[in-house]
C-alpha cells in the first residue's frame, strides 16, 4: 500500500511542464481558460535549442517582474535560462539568456528565487545535499559558500542524498528536502537547511522510527505554512 501527502503546487511549479529547454517534445503555455496563449512565444510555445543532444526543462520559477527562470539539462550540461514574460530569451542573463551550471559532480534538481533576485539551485554533490547561488544576471555568487556552492556532508560514509524540493524561508535560510539511501536497504526522508551565506544549519533524517512499519520513505515536497513552519510531503511505502 502506498500513501502520499500532497502539497499545493505554485503557479511556477505548474508552468514547469509548459517550457521545453532544448527543443524536443515542446509543450505549450496556456491562458487562464486553458487555451493556448498566442501572446507567449510562437502560438503559445517557446523552443530554445541548446545543443543537438536530447534535453529538457527540470524546474521553473517566476520573478515578480514576470520573467521566467528555467533549470534545464542535456546529456552534456546543466543550464539556467531566463526568458522575458513574452517568451523571448533575456539577453541580460548569462550569454544570450543562458548560463551553464559548471559545478563538478553536481546534480541540480530544483530552483528558487530570493527576494533580492538571486537564484538558488538545489541538488546533490558527491552524494551530499548541495546548493548553488547565482546573481540575478546569471553569474555565480562567489560570496556564497565556497565559490558559489555550499554542501552539507553526509553523516555516514555509505549515505547518499537526493534533493527533491527547495524552499527559501523568510529569514533567507534555504531548506532542501529529499531522500537518504544507504547500504542497509532503507530509504529515509531527509531534510537539510543552509544559512543565507551557505553555512550548514542542520541535517535531519526521518526513518522507520518516525514512520512506523515503513521501509521506504521518500522526501518529495516542501511548502511554508502561514505560521512559518515547513510542511513536508513524504512518499511512503508500507512493508509490514
C-alpha positions as CSV (number, residue, x, y, z in Angstrom):
1,X,0.0,0.0,0.0
2,X,1.4,3.4,-1.0
3,X,0.4,6.6,0.8
4,X,1.2,10.1,-0.4
5,X,1.0,13.5,1.2
6,X,0.2,16.3,-1.2
7,X,1.2,20.0,-1.1
8,X,-0.4,22.6,-3.2
9,X,1.7,23.4,-6.3
10,X,2.5,27.0,-7.0
11,X,2.0,28.6,-10.4
12,X,5.7,28.3,-11.0
13,X,5.5,24.5,-10.5
14,X,2.6,24.2,-12.8
15,X,4.5,26.0,-15.6
16,X,7.3,23.5,-15.4
17,X,5.6,21.3,-18.0
18,X,4.9,24.2,-20.3
19,X,8.5,25.1,-21.3
20,X,10.9,22.8,-23.1
21,X,14.5,23.7,-22.7
22,X,16.2,22.2,-25.8
23,X,13.7,21.7,-28.5
24,X,12.3,18.2,-28.0
25,X,8.6,17.4,-27.2
26,X,7.7,21.1,-27.0
27,X,4.7,21.8,-24.7
28,X,2.5,24.9,-24.8
29,X,1.8,27.7,-22.4
30,X,-1.9,28.2,-21.6
31,X,-4.1,31.2,-20.9
32,X,-6.3,31.2,-17.9
33,X,-9.1,29.4,-19.7
34,X,-6.8,26.6,-20.9
35,X,-6.5,27.8,-24.5
36,X,-3.0,28.3,-26.0
37,X,-1.7,31.8,-25.1
38,X,-0.9,33.2,-28.5
39,X,0.9,36.2,-26.8
40,X,3.6,33.8,-25.5
41,X,6.4,32.7,-27.8
42,X,5.0,31.4,-31.1
43,X,1.4,30.4,-30.7
44,X,2.0,29.7,-27.0
45,X,5.2,27.7,-27.3
46,X,8.9,28.6,-26.7
47,X,11.6,26.3,-28.0
48,X,15.1,27.3,-27.1
49,X,17.7,25.0,-28.7
50,X,20.8,24.4,-26.6
51,X,22.6,21.5,-28.3
52,X,21.8,18.7,-30.7
53,X,21.6,16.3,-27.7
54,X,18.2,15.4,-26.0
55,X,17.5,18.0,-23.4
56,X,14.6,19.1,-21.2
57,X,13.4,21.5,-18.6
58,X,13.6,20.3,-15.0
59,X,12.1,23.2,-13.0
60,X,10.9,26.8,-13.4
61,X,10.4,29.9,-11.3
62,X,8.6,33.2,-11.9
63,X,10.2,36.5,-11.0
64,X,8.0,39.3,-9.6
65,X,8.5,41.2,-12.9
66,X,7.1,38.3,-14.9
67,X,10.5,37.0,-16.2
68,X,10.8,33.2,-16.3
69,X,13.8,31.3,-14.9
70,X,14.2,27.7,-16.1
71,X,16.6,25.0,-14.9
72,X,17.4,22.6,-17.8
73,X,19.6,19.7,-18.5
74,X,21.0,17.9,-21.5
75,X,23.4,14.9,-21.8
76,X,26.3,17.4,-21.8
77,X,25.4,20.1,-19.4
78,X,23.1,21.7,-16.9
79,X,21.8,25.1,-17.8
80,X,19.9,28.1,-16.3
81,X,17.9,30.2,-18.8
82,X,15.8,33.3,-18.4
83,X,13.0,34.5,-20.6
84,X,11.1,37.7,-20.9
85,X,7.4,37.4,-19.9
86,X,6.5,37.1,-23.6
87,X,8.9,34.1,-24.1
88,X,11.9,35.8,-25.7
89,X,15.3,35.0,-24.2
90,X,16.5,37.6,-21.7
91,X,19.8,39.0,-23.2
92,X,20.7,40.5,-19.8
93,X,21.1,37.0,-18.3
94,X,24.2,35.0,-18.9
95,X,25.1,34.7,-22.6
96,X,22.1,35.2,-24.8
97,X,19.8,34.3,-21.9
98,X,21.6,31.2,-20.8
99,X,24.3,30.3,-18.3
100,X,25.9,26.8,-17.8
101,X,25.9,25.3,-14.3
102,X,29.7,24.5,-14.2
103,X,30.0,22.6,-10.9
104,X,31.8,19.3,-10.8
105,X,29.8,16.3,-9.7
106,X,26.7,18.5,-9.0
107,X,23.3,17.1,-10.0
108,X,20.8,20.1,-10.0
109,X,17.1,19.4,-9.5
110,X,15.2,22.5,-8.2
111,X,15.5,26.3,-8.2
112,X,14.0,29.1,-6.1
113,X,14.3,32.8,-6.1
114,X,15.5,35.1,-3.3
115,X,13.7,38.4,-2.7
116,X,16.9,40.2,-4.0
117,X,16.6,38.3,-7.3
118,X,19.4,35.9,-6.7
119,X,18.8,32.3,-7.9
120,X,19.3,29.3,-5.7
121,X,19.8,25.9,-7.3
122,X,19.5,22.8,-5.1
123,X,20.7,19.3,-5.8
124,X,23.3,16.8,-4.6
125,X,27.1,16.7,-5.0
126,X,29.1,13.5,-4.4
127,X,26.1,12.1,-2.5
128,X,25.6,15.1,-0.2
129,X,23.0,17.8,-0.2
130,X,24.2,20.9,-2.0
131,X,23.0,24.3,-3.1
132,X,24.5,26.8,-5.5
133,X,23.6,30.5,-5.8
134,X,23.7,32.8,-8.8
135,X,23.5,36.6,-9.2
136,X,20.4,38.0,-10.9
137,X,22.4,38.3,-14.1
138,X,23.3,34.6,-14.1
139,X,26.9,34.9,-12.7
140,X,27.8,32.5,-9.9
141,X,27.7,34.3,-6.5
142,X,31.3,33.9,-5.2
143,X,30.3,35.2,-1.8
144,X,28.1,32.2,-1.2
145,X,29.6,29.0,0.3
146,X,32.8,28.1,-1.4
147,X,33.0,29.7,-4.8
148,X,29.2,29.8,-5.0
149,X,28.5,26.3,-3.8
150,X,27.6,25.1,-0.3
151,X,27.5,21.4,0.8
152,X,26.2,19.7,3.9
153,X,28.3,16.5,4.0
154,X,26.8,13.1,4.5
155,X,26.6,11.9,8.1
156,X,27.9,8.5,7.2
157,X,30.2,7.2,4.5
158,X,27.6,5.0,2.9
159,X,24.7,7.5,3.0
160,X,23.7,9.2,-0.2
161,X,21.2,12.1,-0.5
162,X,19.0,13.1,-3.4
163,X,17.2,16.5,-3.4
164,X,13.6,16.7,-4.4
165,X,12.4,20.2,-3.4
166,X,13.7,23.5,-2.2
167,X,12.2,26.3,0.0
168,X,13.7,29.7,1.0
169,X,12.4,30.8,4.3
170,X,11.5,34.5,5.0
171,X,14.8,34.8,7.0
172,X,16.8,33.7,4.0
173,X,17.6,30.2,5.1
174,X,17.4,27.5,2.4
175,X,15.6,24.2,3.1
176,X,16.2,21.2,0.9
177,X,14.0,18.1,1.3
178,X,14.8,14.8,-0.3
179,X,15.8,11.2,0.3
180,X,18.6,9.4,2.1
181,X,19.6,5.9,0.9
182,X,22.3,3.6,2.3
183,X,23.6,0.1,2.1
184,X,21.1,-1.1,4.7
185,X,18.4,-1.1,2.0
186,X,16.4,1.6,3.7
187,X,15.2,4.8,2.1
188,X,14.6,7.7,4.5
189,X,13.1,11.1,4.4
190,X,15.9,13.7,4.7
191,X,15.9,17.5,5.3
192,X,18.8,19.9,5.2
193,X,19.0,23.6,5.9
194,X,21.6,26.2,4.9
195,X,22.2,29.7,6.3
196,X,21.9,32.6,3.9
197,X,25.7,32.6,3.4
198,X,25.8,28.9,2.7
199,X,26.9,27.7,6.1
200,X,25.4,24.4,7.2
201,X,22.4,24.8,9.6
202,X,21.1,21.3,10.1
203,X,20.6,17.9,8.7
204,X,17.7,15.7,9.8
205,X,16.8,12.1,8.9
206,X,13.3,10.8,9.4
207,X,13.4,7.0,9.3
208,X,11.3,3.9,10.1
209,X,11.0,5.1,13.7
210,X,9.3,8.3,12.6
211,X,7.2,6.3,10.0
212,X,6.4,3.0,11.8
213,X,6.2,-0.1,9.5
214,X,7.5,1.8,6.5
215,X,10.8,0.8,5.0
216,X,10.8,3.3,2.1
217,X,10.2,7.0,2.9
218,X,10.9,9.3,0.1
219,X,11.0,13.1,0.7
220,X,9.1,14.7,-2.2
221,X,8.0,18.3,-1.5
222,X,8.0,21.2,1.0
223,X,5.9,24.3,1.5
224,X,5.8,27.0,4.1
225,X,2.8,27.4,6.3
226,X,1.4,30.8,7.4
227,X,3.0,30.3,10.9
228,X,6.4,29.9,9.3
229,X,6.7,26.1,9.9
230,X,7.7,24.0,6.9
231,X,5.2,21.4,5.7
232,X,6.9,18.4,4.2
233,X,5.4,15.8,1.8
234,X,6.7,12.3,2.0
235,X,6.0,9.3,-0.2
236,X,5.7,6.2,2.0
237,X,5.7,2.6,1.1
238,X,4.4,0.2,3.7
239,X,6.3,-3.0,4.1
240,X,4.6,-4.6,7.2
